[in-house]
Amino acid sequence: MYKLQFINTYSQEVLRETTYASNVEINHMLMGFEKASEIDEPTLIFCNNRKTWKAEYLFHKVITEGNGTTYKVFFIVSLSEVQAKIRD
């Protein structure tokens, strides 16, 4: 099991937590975040409360415990002026 957490760097709040069966999708996201950071382009992320955040990727940590691996991705965030409508 692979867990992905989006973390607000300043408050340490977990904005979003999602579980994946494989780490392939997580690695693709991390590459995208890193590439956006290299060109100084903010990313839009969504929290568990369905809010849209403008996010600047800083770094990530990978923590392995037992059979699970957690990817903690740290962002500087601000609430986006435009809020996406998220459906189930």
C-alpha positions as CSV (number, residue, x, y, z in Angstrom):
1,M,0.0,0.0,0.0
2,Y,1.2,3.5,-0.9
3,K,-0.1,6.6,0.8
4,L,0.2,10.1,-0.7
5,Q,-0.1,13.1,1.6
6,F,-0.1,16.8,0.5
7,I,1.3,18.8,3.4
8,N,1.0,22.6,4.1
9,T,4.6,23.4,5.0
10,Y,3.8,26.2,7.3
11,S,1.0,24.6,9.3
12,Q,2.0,21.0,8.8
13,E,-1.7,20.2,8.1
14,V,-2.4,17.2,5.9
15,L,-4.5,18.8,3.1
16,R,-5.1,15.5,1.2
17,E,-4.4,11.9,1.8
18,T,-4.9,9.3,-0.8
19,T,-4.0,5.6,-1.0
20,Y,-2.8,3.8,-4.1
21,A,-2.0,0.1,-4.8
22,S,1.1,1.1,-6.8
23,N,3.6,3.9,-6.6
24,V,3.6,4.5,-10.4
25,E,1.0,7.3,-10.2
26,I,2.7,8.9,-7.2
27,N,6.1,9.0,-9.0
28,H,4.4,10.6,-12.1
29,M,2.9,13.3,-9.9
30,L,6.2,14.0,-8.1
31,M,8.0,14.4,-11.5
32,G,5.3,16.9,-12.5
33,F,5.6,18.8,-9.3
34,E,9.4,19.0,-9.6
35,K,9.2,20.1,-13.3
36,A,6.7,22.9,-12.4
37,S,9.0,24.0,-9.6
38,E,12.0,24.2,-11.9
39,I,10.1,26.6,-14.2
40,D,8.7,28.5,-11.2
41,E,5.1,27.6,-12.1
42,P,2.6,27.0,-9.3
43,T,0.5,23.8,-9.3
44,L,-3.2,23.5,-8.4
45,I,-4.0,20.8,-5.8
46,F,-7.2,19.8,-4.2
47,C,-7.7,19.1,-0.5
48,N,-9.9,16.5,1.2
49,N,-12.4,19.4,1.8
50,R,-12.6,19.9,-2.0
51,K,-10.9,23.3,-1.9
52,T,-8.6,24.3,-4.7
53,W,-5.1,25.5,-3.6
54,K,-2.4,27.2,-5.5
55,A,0.7,25.3,-4.4
56,E,4.4,25.7,-4.7
57,Y,6.2,22.4,-4.5
58,L,9.2,22.4,-2.0
59,F,10.2,18.8,-1.4
60,H,9.0,15.3,-0.5
61,K,9.9,12.6,2.0
62,V,9.4,8.9,1.6
63,I,8.7,6.9,4.8
64,T,8.5,3.1,4.8
65,E,7.0,1.4,7.8
66,G,6.1,-2.3,7.8
67,N,4.3,-3.1,4.5
68,G,3.3,0.5,3.8
69,T,5.1,3.5,2.2
70,T,4.0,7.1,2.8
71,Y,5.0,9.9,0.4
72,K,4.7,13.3,2.2
73,V,4.8,16.1,-0.3
74,F,5.4,19.6,1.1
75,F,3.9,22.7,-0.5
76,I,3.6,26.4,0.2
77,V,-0.1,27.0,-0.4
78,S,-2.6,29.7,-0.7
79,L,-6.3,29.3,-1.4
80,S,-6.9,29.7,-5.2
81,E,-9.1,32.6,-6.3
82,V,-10.9,30.2,-8.6
83,Q,-12.4,27.1,-7.0
84,A,-13.0,24.1,-9.1
85,K,-16.3,22.1,-8.8
86,I,-15.3,18.6,-7.8
87,R,-17.8,15.8,-8.3
88,D,-17.7,12.3,-6.8
